Amino acid sequence: MKYHFSTRLRLLRCRKGLTQSEVARSLSLTVQAVSKWETGRNLPDIALLPEIADLYGVTIDELFRTKTEEGLSDDATDRFDQ
C-alpha cells in the first residue's frame, strides 16, 4: 500500500501516542500547521524534517518511505510496476 506523506505523518504521530497539540508544542508551531501537514494542505519546512524525524523516532528517509513485505520501498516497487 502506498501512503501519501500526509498519511505517513499522521500514522507516525499516532504510533508515538502524540496529539497534534503535543507535536506542535514540541516543534514550536501551531496545531493548525500540524493539521495542515496531516491533511495534505501544506508541507513542513525542510529545516524541520530532522526535528520531526527525531520526535517520531525515525530517520528522515523513513518519513518519506514505508517498507513492503519484500523489504523494498514503495518507490522501488512502483518502478517495477511501470
C-alpha positions in Angstrom: 0.0 0.0 0.0 1.4 3.4 -0.9 1.0 6.2 1.6 0.9 9.8 1.0 3.3 11.9 3.0 0.4 13.4 5.0 -0.9 10.0 5.9 2.6 8.9 6.9 3.0 11.8 9.3 -0.4 11.1 10.9 0.5 7.4 11.3 3.9 8.1 12.8 2.4 10.6 15.3 -0.3 8.2 16.3 2.2 5.3 16.8 4.1 7.5 19.2 0.9 8.3 21.1 1.1 12.0 20.5 -1.6 14.5 19.9 -1.3 17.3 17.3 -1.0 19.7 20.1 1.9 17.9 21.6 3.7 17.8 18.3 3.0 21.5 17.7 4.3 22.3 21.2 7.5 20.2 20.7 8.3 21.9 17.4 7.2 25.4 18.5 4.4 25.5 15.9 0.7 25.9 15.9 -1.7 23.0 15.9 -3.1 24.3 12.6 0.3 23.8 11.0 0.5 20.2 12.1 -3.1 19.7 11.0 -2.4 21.1 7.5 0.5 18.7 7.1 -1.6 15.7 8.0 -4.5 16.7 5.7 -2.1 17.4 2.8 -2.9 21.1 2.6 0.7 22.1 3.4 4.1 20.5 3.9 6.5 21.1 6.8 9.5 23.3 6.1 12.5 21.2 5.1 14.5 22.6 8.0 12.0 20.9 10.4 12.5 17.4 9.0 15.3 16.4 11.4 13.3 17.5 14.4 10.1 15.7 13.1 12.1 12.5 12.5 13.6 12.7 16.0 10.3 13.3 17.5 8.7 10.3 15.8 11.8 8.1 16.3 12.5 7.5 12.6 15.1 8.6 10.1 14.4 11.4 7.7 14.3 8.7 4.9 11.6 6.8 6.9 9.5 9.9 7.0 9.0 9.5 3.3 9.1 5.8 2.7 7.4 2.7 4.0 8.7 -0.8 3.7 6.8 -3.5 1.9 6.9 -7.2 2.9 9.7 -7.7 0.3 11.8 -5.2 2.1 11.7 -2.7 -0.8 10.4 0.8 -0.5 7.2 1.7 -2.3 9.2 3.9 -4.7 11.2 0.9 -5.8 8.2 -1.4 -6.3 6.5 1.4 -8.3 9.3 1.3 -10.8 8.8 -2.4 -11.4 5.0 -1.9 -11.9 5.5 0.5 -14.8 
